[in-house]
Amino acid sequence: MVLGASIAGLAAASVLSRHFDSVVVVDKDIPGETPKPRRGVPQGTHVHGLQPRAAILLDTFLPGVTDTLIAAGAVSIDFGTKMRSFLADGWVPGRPMGRETLSLTRPFLEHHVRAHAEQIDNVTFAWGHRARRLAGSESRVTGVVCEHEGVEHAFDAGLVVDASGRGTRAGAWLRDLGYGELRKSSVFIDVRYVTCNYTRPPDDLSGVIVRHYPHCKLGAALLPVENDQWLLSLSGRFGVYARKDHEGFMASAAELPIPDVHDMLSGRPATTPVTAYNFAHNQLRHYEAMQRLPSGFVAIGDSALALNPLYGQGMTSALAQAELLGNTLSELLEDGATDAATVSAEFIPRQAEFLAEPWRRALLGDTIFSEAHGDLPGNLDEIRARDAALAAVAAEDREVAKLLAQVTQFAAPAAELARPEIVRRVDEKLAGNVAAD
């Protein structure tokens, strides 16, 4: 059983369908027949993109879905050549990446991914059902109690996968069953999005990214999306925020450190209302550290790790976690396991190891702002110095640079960067920096 028809939930449903006779996906929303924002996805109107690794994984779970997206109007572009990036005080030189990203809106993406998932014979959807609590005991989770039209319904399940997002109540539910407290690491990062779509010339697939820095707290992502539109998300931090009316929104675009975004949209009609979304904290839930692992239950996607949306890693991370869940299930079946409840004991520690790297990278990115605070490691400066030394090694070695990119994109495990030769070179860089100081 899957809680939430998010991208993480739809991917999980596909994975589970290969190992279980029946899979039920429950979601409190009732989707429309056309792509529209959902109440359960408050970030849905803001900037999204399907990175190359995410597209590969999604096609693995739901064959043909990326072809469907492109045929329906998703914009396939090489971010290295079509997207211009302004970083700190200058433009980043453009160069082909050799792989394309799908630029689209979240409702459009979910609509087509959901349509593919609904074609899986042994997957059914219970729309308009709100999960209220987990069923089970101190020994294992056995299902979920949901509310539909004011009436509670109990669903039995050999395995419950929570993909309900960063607002999940799973911690309280597990505590009520006797599993103890779910520890959560949280770092205040204060990201506030304001977004609007505009008409776009059909043959203009260009876009602009303006990155945040301590002296530049208003950023932007202007992307070409389906239906000949540009989607502009302005993102502010720590007291510098975009305005939320059409006139004020464009005035905020004019306050960016470069004029390009404002100039590209000046005089163009808006195709959507202006919407806002706040993301206050990075959050990592430590299921692996619970008093007892919750047998028969796992969480993936934002239910486990919710990171700064500016990094564009959320969907790729969620899909990679779904892949890890599928691999864990396959290994257990090969070893003769017959009880789905054993999945938790194998998956949760592996997931914790996997999530440690994106959490570390997010800490490094967000703590360049002195205002960021929360559950930070005591050796953050050491971590930052080592990361800078690794970047310096990558700048000199194309193979290390390629490996670093693969780890960042969830295409290779972080342990690959701990190869003895790479560690030696990083240590040498660190020693050289200390000597220079």
DODOGU-313947 format. One record per residue (C-alpha): residue number from 0; residue in three letters; chain; x, z, y. Coordinates in Angstrom, 3 decimals, always signed. Last residue first. Layout:
BEGIN
R    nr   rest   kette         xx         zz         yy
R   NUM    ALA       A          X          Z          Y
...
//
This chain:
BEGIN
R    nr   rest   kette         xx         zz         yy
R   436    ASP       A    +47.781     +5.215    +29.518
R   435    ALA       A    +49.633     +2.243    +28.057
R   434    ALA       A    +50.675     +4.309    +25.037
R   433    VAL       A    +47.055     +5.318    +24.416
R   432    ASN       A    +45.935     +1.688    +24.675
R   431    GLY       A    +48.651     +0.581    +22.269
R   430    ALA       A    +47.648     +3.231    +19.743
R   429    LEU       A    +44.033     +2.103    +19.965
R   428    LYS       A    +44.999     -1.533    +19.463
R   427    GLU       A    +47.177     -0.583    +16.478
R   426    ASP       A    +44.317     +1.414    +14.970
R   425    VAL       A    +42.039     -1.621    +15.343
R   424    ARG       A    +44.636     -3.763    +13.582
R   423    ARG       A    +44.937     -1.312    +10.697
R   422    VAL       A    +41.155     -0.992    +10.368
R   421    ILE       A    +40.837     -4.786    +10.173
R   420    GLU       A    +43.498     -5.012     +7.447
R   419    PRO       A    +41.996     -2.117     +5.490
R   418    ARG       A    +38.468     -3.581     +5.485
R   417    ALA       A    +36.165     -1.232     +7.371
R   416    LEU       A    +34.378     -4.069     +9.175
R   415    GLU       A    +32.804     -5.093     +5.865
R   414    ALA       A    +31.268     -1.612     +5.665
R   413    ALA       A    +28.880     -2.673     +8.444
R   412    PRO       A    +26.986     -4.739     +5.887
R   411    ALA       A    +26.648     -8.498     +6.495
R   410    ALA       A    +23.791    -10.668     +7.824
R   409    PHE       A    +22.293     -7.839     +9.872
R   408    GLN       A    +22.851     -9.793    +13.136
R   407    THR       A    +25.466     -7.344    +14.441
R   406    VAL       A    +27.191     -7.378    +11.051
R   405    GLN       A    +27.291    -11.181    +11.059
R   404    ALA       A    +28.621    -11.247    +14.632
R   403    LEU       A    +31.421     -8.845    +13.685
R   402    LEU       A    +32.270    -11.032    +10.686
R   401    LYS       A    +32.493    -14.132    +12.865
R   400    ALA       A    +34.669    -12.339    +15.412
R   399    VAL       A    +36.904    -11.087    +12.600
R   398    GLU       A    +37.244    -14.655    +11.346
R   397    ARG       A    +37.917    -16.014    +14.843
R   396    ASP       A    +40.751    -13.575    +15.482
R   395    GLU       A    +42.013    -12.723    +18.962
R   394    ALA       A    +38.704    -11.794    +20.613
R   393    ALA       A    +37.703    -10.026    +17.391
R   392    VAL       A    +40.717     -7.713    +17.699
R   391    ALA       A    +39.702     -6.860    +21.267
R   390    ALA       A    +36.113     -6.226    +20.147
R   389    LEU       A    +37.448     -3.844    +17.484
R   388    ALA       A    +39.442     -1.997    +20.145
R   387    ALA       A    +36.338     -1.694    +22.325
R   386    ASP       A    +34.397     -0.255    +19.361
R   385    ARG       A    +37.168     +2.238    +18.715
R   384    ALA       A    +37.139     +3.371    +22.327
R   383    ARG       A    +33.339     +3.730    +22.309
R   382    ILE       A    +33.389     +5.778    +19.104
R   381    GLU       A    +36.078     +8.049    +20.565
R   380    ASP       A    +34.065     +8.484    +23.754
R   379    LEU       A    +30.968     +9.310    +21.691
R   378    ASN       A    +32.756    +12.036    +19.738
R   377    GLY       A    +30.175    +14.742    +20.419
R   376    PRO       A    +27.390    +12.529    +19.111
R   375    LEU       A    +24.355    +12.036    +21.377
R   374    ASP       A    +20.910    +13.501    +20.730
R   373    GLY       A    +19.531    +13.175    +24.247
R   372    HIS       A    +20.631    +11.617    +27.493
R   371    ALA       A    +20.771     +8.321    +29.346
R   370    GLU       A    +21.161     +8.876    +33.114
R   369    SER       A    +24.895     +8.127    +32.985
R   368    PHE       A    +24.093     +4.542    +32.042
R   367    ILE       A    +26.858     +3.114    +29.835
R   366    THR       A    +25.024     +5.299    +27.334
R   365    ASP       A    +22.584     +2.542    +26.450
R   364    GLY       A    +24.939     +0.064    +24.826
R   363    LEU       A    +27.091     +2.508    +22.890
R   362    LEU       A    +24.049     +4.412    +21.649
R   361    ALA       A    +22.403     +1.151    +20.594
R   360    ARG       A    +25.484     +0.151    +18.602
R   359    ARG       A    +25.491     +3.485    +16.759
R   358    TRP       A    +21.787     +3.182    +15.905
R   357    PRO       A    +22.346     -0.390    +14.703
R   356    GLU       A    +25.148     +0.918    +12.431
R   355    ALA       A    +23.458     +4.041    +11.032
R   354    LEU       A    +20.372     +2.108     +9.961
R   353    PHE       A    +21.989     +0.710     +6.803
R   352    GLU       A    +23.258     +4.089     +5.599
R   351    ALA       A    +19.826     +5.616     +6.163
R   350    GLN       A    +18.205     +2.698     +4.321
R   349    ARG       A    +20.412     +3.255     +1.303
R   348    PRO       A    +19.536     +6.974     +1.284
R   347    ILE       A    +15.788     +6.150     +1.532
R   346    PHE       A    +15.735     +3.366     -1.068
R   345    GLU       A    +16.904     +5.100     -4.233
R   344    ALA       A    +14.969     +8.368     -4.058
R   343    SER       A    +11.967     +6.584     -2.557
R   342    VAL       A    +11.737     +3.971     -5.305
R   341    THR       A    +11.276     +6.635     -7.993
R   340    ALA       A     +7.598     +6.890     -7.026
R   339    ALA       A     +7.035     +3.389     -8.382
R   338    ASP       A     +7.274     +4.778    -11.916
R   337    THR       A     +8.329     +2.297    -14.620
R   336    ALA       A    +12.098     +2.106    -14.171
R   335    GLY       A    +13.789     -0.091    -16.771
R   334    ASP       A    +17.137     -0.685    -15.072
R   333    GLU       A    +16.076     -4.221    -14.160
R   332    LEU       A    +12.952     -2.748    -12.606
R   331    LEU       A    +15.038     -0.372    -10.514
R   330    GLU       A    +17.321     -3.176     -9.364
R   329    SER       A    +14.393     -5.377     -8.331
R   328    LEU       A    +12.739     -2.544     -6.404
R   327    THR       A    +15.952     -1.792     -4.518
R   326    ASN       A    +16.437     -5.469     -3.663
R   325    GLY       A    +12.885     -5.676     -2.330
R   324    LEU       A    +13.332     -2.559     -0.210
R   323    LEU       A    +16.606     -3.914     +1.161
R   322    GLU       A    +14.865     -7.176     +2.070
R   321    ALA       A    +12.132     -5.218     +3.846
R   320    GLN       A    +14.862     -3.335     +5.718
R   319    ALA       A    +16.402     -6.666     +6.750
R   318    LEU       A    +12.988     -7.775     +8.010
R   317    ALA       A    +12.634     -4.632    +10.113
R   316    SER       A    +16.151     -4.970    +11.544
R   315    THR       A    +15.546     -8.616    +12.451
R   314    MET       A    +12.222     -7.681    +14.053
R   313    GLY       A    +13.727     -4.917    +16.178
R   312    GLN       A    +17.038     -6.496    +17.141
R   311    GLY       A    +16.254     -8.102    +20.500
R   310    TYR       A    +18.719     -5.819    +22.267
R   309    LEU       A    +16.389     -5.396    +25.234
R   308    PRO       A    +13.817     -3.832    +22.896
R   307    ASN       A    +15.784     -0.536    +22.986
R   306    LEU       A    +15.581     +0.759    +19.444
R   305    ALA       A    +12.932     +2.190    +17.117
R   304    LEU       A    +14.250     +3.172    +13.684
R   303    ALA       A    +12.153     +4.514    +10.792
R   302    SER       A     +8.552     +3.786    +11.794
R   301    ASP       A    +10.021     +1.046    +13.988
R   300    GLY       A    +10.709     -1.014    +10.869
R   299    ILE       A    +10.411     +0.683     +7.498
R   298    ALA       A     +9.000     +3.905     +6.065
R   297    VAL       A     +9.011     +4.989     +2.417
R   296    PHE       A     +6.598     +6.993     +0.245
R   295    GLY       A     +6.080     +7.572     -3.484
R   294    SER       A     +8.385    +10.597     -3.599
R   293    PRO       A     +8.955    +12.091     -0.150
R   292    LEU       A    +12.623    +13.129     -0.365
R   291    ARG       A    +12.808    +16.907     -0.371
R   290    GLN       A    +13.906    +19.179     +2.477
R   289    MET       A    +14.173    +16.032     +4.552
R   288    ALA       A    +17.595    +14.675     +5.503
R   287    GLU       A    +17.119    +11.162     +4.068
R   286    TYR       A    +13.898    +10.777     +6.065
R   285    HIS       A    +15.965    +11.058     +9.240
R   284    ARG       A    +13.851     +9.350    +11.892
R   283    LEU       A    +15.846     +7.440    +14.507
R   282    GLN       A    +14.349     +7.048    +17.977
R   281    ASN       A    +15.523     +5.235    +21.117
R   280    HIS       A    +13.431     +6.648    +23.921
R   279    ALA       A    +11.332     +5.700    +26.950
R   278    PHE       A     +9.939     +2.259    +26.215
R   277    ASN       A     +7.336     +1.433    +28.859
R   276    TYR       A     +5.096     -1.636    +28.829
R   275    ALA       A     +3.522     -3.567    +31.699
R   274    THR       A     +1.312     -6.647    +31.945
R   273    VAL       A     +0.851     -9.286    +34.674
R   272    PRO       A     -2.127    -11.477    +33.808
R   271    THR       A     -1.497    -14.769    +32.040
R   270    THR       A     -1.041    -18.464    +32.875
R   269    ALA       A     +0.697    -17.994    +36.235
R   268    PRO       A     +0.851    -21.121    +38.373
R   267    ARG       A     +4.300    -22.390    +39.414
R   266    GLY       A     +5.204    -22.274    +43.111
R   265    SER       A     +8.501    -20.477    +42.504
R   264    LEU       A     +9.141    -20.160    +38.780
R   263    MET       A    +12.586    -21.773    +38.495
R   262    ASP       A    +13.638    -20.453    +41.923
R   261    HIS       A    +12.800    -16.849    +41.051
R   260    VAL       A    +14.835    -16.975    +37.854
R   259    ASP       A    +17.763    -18.796    +39.464
R   258    PRO       A    +18.239    -16.571    +42.518
R   257    ILE       A    +20.973    -14.331    +41.003
R   256    PRO       A    +21.377    -10.552    +41.456
R   255    LEU       A    +17.633    -10.060    +40.839
R   254    GLU       A    +15.613     -9.113    +43.918
R   253    ALA       A    +13.737    -12.433    +43.975
R   252    ALA       A    +12.248    -11.565    +40.588
R   251    SER       A    +10.881     -8.373    +42.168
R   250    ALA       A     +9.128    -10.455    +44.834
R   249    MET       A     +7.658    -12.547    +42.028
R   248    PHE       A     +6.233     -9.396    +40.460
R   247    GLY       A     +5.004     -8.120    +43.818
R   246    GLU       A     +2.894    -11.213    +44.332
R   245    HIS       A     +1.512    -11.153    +40.811
R   244    ASP       A     +0.912     -7.382    +40.680
R   243    LYS       A     +2.978     -4.956    +38.563
R   242    ARG       A     +6.170     -4.401    +40.525
R   241    ALA       A     +9.526     -4.409    +38.756
R   240    TYR       A    +11.370     -1.128    +38.268
R   239    VAL       A    +14.538     +0.555    +39.550
R   238    GLY       A    +14.236     +4.325    +39.024
R   237    PHE       A    +16.186     +4.703    +35.803
R   236    ARG       A    +15.691     +1.273    +34.283
R   235    GLY       A    +13.888     -1.967    +34.989
R   234    SER       A    +12.956     -4.907    +32.801
R   233    LEU       A    +11.519     -8.150    +34.127
R   232    SER       A     +9.937    -10.216    +31.362
R   231    LEU       A     +9.312    -13.859    +32.174
R   230    LEU       A     +7.592    -16.141    +29.684
R   229    TRP       A     +7.843    -19.827    +30.507
R   228    GLN       A     +5.003    -21.924    +29.198
R   227    ASP       A     +4.533    -25.385    +27.730
R   226    ASN       A     +2.078    -24.200    +25.051
R   225    GLU       A     +4.754    -22.329    +23.091
R   224    VAL       A     +7.631    -20.441    +24.694
R   223    PRO       A    +10.504    -21.123    +27.104
R   222    LEU       A    +12.319    -17.884    +27.924
R   221    LEU       A    +13.047    -15.955    +31.122
R   220    ALA       A    +14.569    -12.577    +30.291
R   219    ALA       A    +15.308    -10.360    +33.260
R   218    GLY       A    +17.202     -7.271    +34.335
R   217    LEU       A    +16.802     -4.698    +37.094
R   216    LYS       A    +19.297     -1.842    +36.793
R   215    CYS       A    +22.277     -3.750    +38.165
R   214    HIS       A    +25.007     -1.267    +39.224
R   213    PRO       A    +24.792     +0.607    +35.933
R   212    TYR       A    +24.512     -2.702    +34.069
R   211    HIS       A    +21.482     -4.570    +32.798
R   210    ARG       A    +21.708     -8.163    +31.619
R   209    VAL       A    +20.123    -11.156    +33.336
R   208    ILE       A    +19.018    -13.794    +30.807
R   207    VAL       A    +17.927    -17.274    +31.871
R   206    GLY       A    +16.033    -20.082    +30.169
R   205    SER       A    +16.062    -23.817    +29.618
R   204    LEU       A    +13.623    -25.786    +27.480
R   203    ASP       A    +12.479    -28.180    +30.204
R   202    ASP       A    +10.827    -31.198    +28.555
R   201    PRO       A     +7.279    -29.839    +28.670
R   200    PRO       A     +7.558    -28.738    +32.328
R   199    ARG       A     +6.643    -25.030    +32.281
R   198    THR       A     +3.529    -23.139    +33.384
R   197    TYR       A     +3.969    -19.411    +33.898
R   196    ASN       A     +3.755    -16.258    +31.766
R   195    CYS       A     +3.912    -12.686    +33.105
R   194    THR       A     +5.785     -9.549    +32.102
R   193    VAL       A     +6.685     -6.065    +33.364
R   192    TYR       A     +8.924     -4.002    +31.124
R   191    ARG       A    +10.101     -0.432    +31.647
R   190    VAL       A    +13.207     +0.861    +29.845
R   189    ASP       A    +13.899     +4.583    +30.261
R   188    ILE       A    +16.844     +5.297    +27.893
R   187    PHE       A    +16.136     +8.850    +26.640
R   186    VAL       A    +17.881     +9.345    +23.289
R   185    SER       A    +16.063    +10.697    +20.240
R   184    SER       A    +17.183    +11.790    +16.790
R   183    LYS       A    +14.254    +12.840    +14.600
R   182    ARG       A    +14.115    +15.454    +11.868
R   181    LEU       A    +11.125    +15.313     +9.526
R   180    GLU       A    +10.048    +18.886     +8.809
R   179    GLY       A     +9.134    +20.151     +5.365
R   178    TYR       A     +7.812    +18.202     +2.378
R   177    GLY       A     +4.786    +20.420     +1.833
R   176    LEU       A     +1.905    +17.953     +1.990
R   175    ASP       A     +1.129    +18.924     +5.597
R   174    ARG       A     +4.771    +18.278     +6.480
R   173    LEU       A     +4.447    +14.772     +5.052
R   172    TRP       A     +1.436    +14.078     +7.268
R   171    ALA       A     +3.147    +15.485    +10.351
R   170    GLY       A     +6.196    +13.265     +9.832
R   169    ALA       A     +4.045    +10.254     +8.932
R   168    ARG       A     +2.316    +10.281    +12.310
R   167    THR       A     +3.725     +6.889    +13.271
R   166    GLY       A     +4.048     +6.104    +16.984
R   165    ARG       A     +7.255     +4.142    +16.407
R   164    GLY       A     +5.486     +1.605    +14.245
R   163    SER       A     +2.818     +1.499    +11.544
R   162    ALA       A     +5.098     +0.086     +8.854
R   161    ASP       A     +4.677     +3.017     +6.458
R   160    VAL       A     +5.077     +1.844     +2.874
R   159    VAL       A     +3.018     +3.802     +0.325
R   158    LEU       A     +3.924     +3.417     -3.358
R   157    GLY       A     +1.831     +3.946     -6.487
R   156    ALA       A     -1.264     +3.758     -4.326
R   155    ASP       A     -4.748     +5.257     -4.281
R   154    PHE       A     -6.871     +4.469     -1.222
R   153    ALA       A     -9.298     +7.105     +0.043
R   152    HIS       A    -12.036     +6.085     +2.486
R   151    GLU       A    -13.276     +8.095     +5.460
R   150    VAL       A    -16.359     +6.972     +7.378
R   149    GLY       A    -16.552     +6.643    +11.160
R   148    GLU       A    -16.450     +2.846    +11.189
R   147    HIS       A    -13.406     +2.859     +8.919
R   146    GLU       A    -11.213     +5.943     +8.505
R   145    CYS       A     -8.277     +5.929     +6.131
R   144    VAL       A     -6.988     +8.394     +3.519
R   143    VAL       A     -3.711     +7.215     +2.001
R   142    GLY       A     -2.197     +7.214     -1.466
R   141    THR       A     -0.415     +9.190     -4.182
R   140    VAL       A     +2.467    +10.851     -2.357
R   139    ARG       A     +4.516    +12.969     -4.769
R   138    SER       A     +5.448    +16.429     -6.054
R   137    GLU       A     +4.385    +18.506     -3.047
R   136    SER       A     +0.951    +16.920     -3.293
R   135    GLY       A     -0.875    +13.676     -2.695
R   134    ALA       A     -2.954    +11.853     -0.111
R   133    LEU       A     -1.453    +10.849     +3.214
R   132    ARG       A     -3.419    +11.263     +6.401
R   131    ARG       A     -5.651     +9.510     +8.933
R   130    ALA       A     -4.810     +5.818     +8.526
R   129    ARG       A     -7.141     +3.776    +10.746
R   128    HIS       A     -9.030     +0.959     +9.023
R   127    GLY       A    -10.332     -1.874    +11.210
R   126    TRP       A     -8.874     -4.478     +8.894
R   125    ALA       A     -8.361     -3.780     +5.188
R   124    PHE       A     -6.191     -6.691     +4.081
R   123    THR       A     -5.619     -7.956     +0.538
R   122    VAL       A     -2.411     -9.085     -1.172
R   121    ASN       A     -2.538    -10.251     -4.807
R   120    ASP       A     -3.141    -13.930     -4.107
R   119    ILE       A     -0.701    -14.368     -1.224
R   118    GLN       A     -2.463    -16.690     +1.241
R   117    GLU       A     -3.144    -13.854     +3.679
R   116    ALA       A     +0.609    -13.493     +4.164
R   115    HIS       A     +0.831    -17.072     +5.465
R   114    ALA       A     -1.975    -16.516     +7.975
R   113    ARG       A     -0.362    -13.219     +9.021
R   112    VAL       A     +2.902    -15.011     +9.815
R   111    HIS       A     +0.960    -17.543    +11.877
R   110    HIS       A     -0.963    -15.023    +13.967
R   109    GLU       A     +1.963    -12.614    +14.214
R   108    LEU       A     +4.195    -15.240    +15.805
R   107    PHE       A     +1.584    -16.432    +18.299
R   106    PRO       A     +0.729    -12.828    +19.243
R   105    ARG       A     +4.471    -12.098    +19.723
R   104    THR       A     +5.155    -15.030    +22.023
R   103    LEU       A     +7.675    -17.671    +21.078
R   102    SER       A    +11.367    -18.600    +21.174
R   101    LEU       A    +12.718    -19.502    +17.745
R   100    THR       A    +16.491    -19.093    +17.712
R    99    GLU       A    +18.830    -21.860    +16.627
R    98    ARG       A    +22.162    -21.962    +14.882
R    97    GLY       A    +25.496    -23.557    +15.754
R    96    MET       A    +26.117    -21.101    +18.570
R    95    PRO       A    +26.985    -23.828    +21.070
R    94    ARG       A    +28.960    -22.555    +24.067
R    93    GLY       A    +27.901    -21.308    +27.485
R    92    PRO       A    +30.338    -19.387    +29.666
R    91    VAL       A    +28.823    -15.998    +30.634
R    90    TRP       A    +27.834    -16.039    +34.313
R    89    GLY       A    +29.238    -13.364    +36.578
R    88    ASP       A    +29.143     -9.875    +38.023
R    87    ALA       A    +27.612     -7.725    +35.270
R    86    LEU       A    +26.430    -10.361    +32.796
R    85    PHE       A    +24.383    -13.399    +33.754
R    84    SER       A    +23.336    -15.357    +30.688
R    83    ARG       A    +22.237    -18.992    +30.642
R    82    MET       A    +20.002    -19.890    +27.710
R    81    LYS       A    +19.953    -23.525    +26.606
R    80    THR       A    +23.549    -23.831    +25.365
R    79    GLY       A    +24.361    -20.618    +23.514
R    78    PHE       A    +20.715    -19.798    +22.887
R    77    ASP       A    +20.423    -22.872    +20.678
R    76    ILE       A    +16.731    -23.636    +20.857
R    75    SER       A    +13.621    -23.897    +18.686
R    74    VAL       A    +10.501    -23.541    +20.838
R    73    ALA       A     +7.433    -22.493    +18.842
R    72    GLY       A     +4.715    -25.151    +19.174
R    71    ALA       A     +2.494    -25.159    +16.098
R    70    ALA       A     +4.902    -27.377    +14.143
R    69    ILE       A     +7.717    -24.953    +14.944
R    68    LEU       A     +5.729    -21.962    +13.697
R    67    THR       A     +4.584    -23.757    +10.547
R    66    ASP       A     +8.144    -24.808     +9.741
R    65    THR       A     +9.151    -21.170    +10.230
R    64    VAL       A     +6.443    -20.072     +7.777
R    63    GLY       A     +7.458    -22.446     +5.006
R    62    PRO       A     +8.202    -19.804     +2.398
R    61    LEU       A     +6.859    -16.336     +3.254
R    60    PHE       A     +9.381    -13.694     +2.149
R    59    THR       A    +12.403    -15.987     +2.130
R    58    ASP       A    +11.159    -17.804     +5.225
R    57    LEU       A    +10.981    -14.469     +7.039
R    56    LEU       A    +14.523    -13.654     +5.960
R    55    ILE       A    +15.915    -16.932     +7.261
R    54    ALA       A    +13.975    -16.628    +10.518
R    53    ALA       A    +15.249    -13.077    +11.038
R    52    ARG       A    +18.843    -14.203    +10.532
R    51    PRO       A    +18.409    -16.994    +13.082
R    50    GLN       A    +16.749    -14.766    +15.698
R    49    LEU       A    +12.989    -14.864    +16.146
R    48    GLY       A    +12.387    -14.204    +19.825
R    47    HIS       A    +10.242    -11.838    +21.791
R    46    VAL       A     +9.641    -11.111    +25.495
R    45    HIS       A     +6.575     -9.084    +26.385
R    44    THR       A     +2.895     -9.567    +25.587
R    43    GLY       A     +3.149     -7.762    +22.247
R    42    GLN       A     +4.737     -4.529    +23.471
R    41    PRO       A     +1.401     -2.730    +23.138
R    40    VAL       A     +1.107     -3.832    +19.489
R    39    GLY       A     -1.820     -1.775    +18.163
R    38    ARG       A     -4.029     -2.989    +20.991
R    37    ARG       A     -3.448     -6.543    +19.784
R    36    PRO       A     -2.462     -9.501    +21.976
R    35    LYS       A     -4.196    -12.793    +21.094
R    34    PRO       A     -3.349    -15.696    +18.801
R    33    THR       A     -6.615    -17.315    +17.652
R    32    GLU       A     -9.099    -16.255    +14.972
R    31    GLY       A     -9.022    -12.667    +16.163
R    30    PRO       A     -7.327     -9.727    +14.515
R    29    ILE       A     -9.204     -6.497    +13.743
R    28    ASP       A     -6.960     -3.556    +14.610
R    27    LYS       A     -6.660     -0.256    +12.721
R    26    ASP       A     -4.476     -1.817    +10.048
R    25    VAL       A     -4.436     -1.472     +6.271
R    24    VAL       A     -2.443     -3.723     +3.933
R    23    VAL       A     -3.389     -3.501     +0.248
R    22    VAL       A     -1.057     -4.735     -2.504
R    21    SER       A     -2.098     -5.448     -6.098
R    20    ASP       A     -0.264     -6.147     -9.349
R    19    PHE       A     +3.022     -4.806     -8.011
R    18    HIS       A     +6.574     -6.222     -8.009
R    17    ARG       A     +6.382     -9.600     -6.288
R    16    SER       A     +3.504     -8.511     -4.051
R    15    LEU       A     +5.697     -5.668     -2.787
R    14    VAL       A     +8.053     -8.058     -1.003
R    13    SER       A     +5.206    -10.023     +0.593
R    12    ALA       A     +3.497     -6.824     +1.715
R    11    ALA       A     +6.779     -5.552     +3.159
R    10    ALA       A     +7.141     -8.707     +5.241
R     9    LEU       A     +3.600     -8.307     +6.561
R     8    GLY       A     +4.263     -4.663     +7.374
R     7    ALA       A     +7.529     -5.304     +9.201
R     6    ILE       A     +5.919     -8.132    +11.194
R     5    SER       A     +3.128     -5.684    +11.967
R     4    ALA       A     +0.085     -5.421     +9.722
R     3    GLY       A     +0.318     -1.621     +9.569
R     2    LEU       A     +0.298     +0.866     +6.702
R     1    VAL       A     +1.250     -0.911     +3.473
R     0    MET       A     +0.000     +0.000     +0.000
//
